Structure formats: C-alpha cells, structure tokens
Amino acid sequence: MGSVTQARPEPPVLSMVEQALGIDFGPALGFHPENLRKPVLRIHIQLSRCACRATIIIFRVTDSATELGIAEEWLTTFCEATYTVGSSTPITHHHHHLQRQVTALSIQQALNCLFLTVHYAEKQGSSSGTMPAFEIAQTIRTFGGKLLKLSHKSAELGGLETKLNLYLPPQAEKGKVPVLFYLSGLTCTGDNCAEKGNFINPASKEGLALVFPDTSPRGAGAPNEEDSWDFGTGAGFYIDATSDAYAKHYRMYSYVTKELPELLFKEFGKELDESKVGITGHSMGGHGALTLFLRNPGKYKSVSAFSPIVNPINCQWGQKAFSGYFGAENKSKWSEHDATELISSLGDKAASLPEILIDQGLADNFYPDQLLTKNFEKAAKEAGVKANVRYQDGYDHSYFFISTFAEEHVKHHAKYLKA
C-alpha cells in the first residue's frame, strides 16, 4: 500500500503511480496525463498482492468539479490504452518476487472519488508457477518485524476460507529463520495470542517466526457446531474427524501438519526455514501441540505447552469432542489423539525426544478436572521422557498467565531451533 500527497508533485502523476505500485506501464501507452491538475488532487494507491488487484483512488480536494472530470478522462484513456497494448507488450507488476500481467481494469465514481481497479494474473513463466496462496489483509510493523494478517481457502477444511497470523522477525529480512507454531485454545482465533500473548517481543530478539492458525473451520454448516463453546466452531481439537457430519471440514490435524506449512514454506520460502520448526499451544492448543509432536517424530524440533488438555479421553471436554468427531464407540481413535496415551506407547523413541516444557497454573479452575496434568507427568516419567512440568502458584488459565511465561517458552524453543 502506498500514498502520495504533494502540492506540486514531480515526476508526472503516471510516474508516481508506477513507482508506488511497482508497475512499469512502459512507453507503449504513449501518453502522460499532464493535463491532470495535480495541485488539487490526492492520489492514494491500495495494493493487495494476494488478491491480484490494485486500486488507484483519486480524491477531489477542491470544490471544483472540473478536476474530477479530467481525472475520469485520464482513467478512461488509461483503460483504453491498456487494452490496446495487447500481449506483445504486456503491462507487468513486480511484487514479492512475482510477475503478473494486467488482465482487466474498471472505473467507478463515488461522490468525490474515482476508483481505478487494476486486476492481475500471474504471467506465464514467472518464478513461482502458481498464484499466491494467501491474501494479506494487514501488515503491522512491530518489534522491528512484521505481523501479517493472512487468509486463504483451505483444501483440508473443505474449501472454506481460514485466517491466521504470521510474524516475521527482523532477521527474516536477511535470510531464513526458524518457525514456531502456536495453537490456540477453545473459542480463540489466530488473533488472540498474536495480539496479547507476549510472544512477538521475545521472538524478535531470538529471530523466530511465529505462526498463529485458527482453532477450527468456520462456516462449515455442520450439525451443532454453533451450539456450545467447547465443540464445533472454535473447538476443532486439532484432529481429522471421521464422523460423516464433520469429516469434510473438521480436519485441523492435516491442516496444521501438512497443508498450512506447505503453503507457508512455498509462499515465504526466502524467510522461513522448514527444517527448523517447533510447536507450542495453550489448553486445547496445548493438547494439539503435544499430540502433533508425539504423532510426528522428527517433524518438530521442539515442543512446549501452557495448561494443556493432556488426557482428553478422561475429561469432559475431550469426551464430548471425540464422541462428536470420531463417534462414541471409536475409542481406539480417541487414544490416537491423547498425549498421555501416546507418550506411554513411545518405547525406544522416548530417549531421543527433546525436553517437553509445560507450565500449569495452580489457580486454574480447569486444572483439576479437565487438564489432568499429573496424568501426563506420571506417564512421561514412566516412559523415560524428559518433561519439565512447572506448577505456577496463583496463576489461572488466562492470557495473563500465558504472557507471563511466553518469553521463557520462546527461549526454550530457540535453544533447539537455533542449535
């Protein structure tokens, strides 16, 4: 996105637009709109890389209607000239290592503004070979890096659009950095921890990228998905459902372990190191972090969790979710997504695992009946797994708890990811 505001702008307006958009219109157009009365107009350019469009907005800043008419004439001429150019001398747009060709333009007038929308298609023979997977809704500068608000349509989630947050630390501007996935808990989205979990500051210091996915598909239209906060929307439990009603869309396990990382490492291949990935999470997300780590040996180089649901087959949250997603009788499937059950069956693999860090607040209302931390701690000890389970006096289940210990968790991951 760019903005240009000047009383007497030089070079000409078209050149300003070219510079702001990164577009080279080229000499084939054969004109510059010098008759456009630049001192009384403001040009604002909105660039959406992943949506393949750019919008040039021309605002009238005087009471005269003449200038707006001139702008409309210029834009009309621009559209006609663009269509005249043809494929032999295509107009191209270079951005984020991609090259695209203008495919369509449209003009709209609203009150005192003119909107020229430029649509792009990726040019044949470009470096990526496919259209970008993500649309960037917002880029936020923070702690020297960038927090990107992303969205895309997910094949694993039945074609539904899903949103996530990606933080690129300042070190990513110079080369690839390790990646830490954070899985959120019940009712949350990818925004919650990104905005109040206190992960970004320590991650910027350590040079770790952060990925904050959503917690479930949204808008699937599955039975009962909006009826309660601990099942359905916002409660995907990081599993692949097998029950007919949920199997098409509720596939957060495959989304997080396969589709999302593949898309991220392809789209941001110059920034993210796919060989150095860690995973963490809170509550339901802590359950997800532990089970994804234990089910995929070697995929994640580090793991930690905040107040995780470690034994879901023996708590109400897990029993409700697994009954719905897998069926009440499919208990063997339940065990495949229970961290306590998984760690008990590691055998010889246990000794090679990195240390598991868990923080659990003792003032957490869910600790005694839903989280069952002691069950996991006991199973890990019996299996010979290095588990550092820390019980924090006075801390509850909230983001106040998470943000207090986030820096220690980031450092824990950095120890393995930067080794």
ABEGO torsion letter per residue (X at the ends): XBBBBBABBOBBAAAAAAAAAGBBAEAAAGBBBAABBAAABBBBBBBBAAAGBBBBBBBBABABAAAAAAAAAAAAAAAAAAAAAEAABBBBBBBGGBBBBBABBBBBBBEABBBBBBBBBBBBGBAAGBBBABBBABBBBBGGBBBBBBBBBBAAAGGBBBBBBBBBBAAAAAEBBBBBBBBBBBGBBAAAAAAAAGAAAAAAAAGBBBBBBBABBBGAGBBGAAABAABEBGBAGGBBBABAAAAAABBAAAAAAAAAAAAAAAAAAAABBAABBBBBEBEAAAAAAAAAAAABBGABABBBBBGBBABAAABAAAAAAAAAAAEAABAAAAAAABAAAAAAAAEAAAAABBBBBBBBBAABAAAAAAAGAAAAAAAAAAAGBBBBBBBBBGBBABAAAAAAAAAAAAAAAAAAAAX
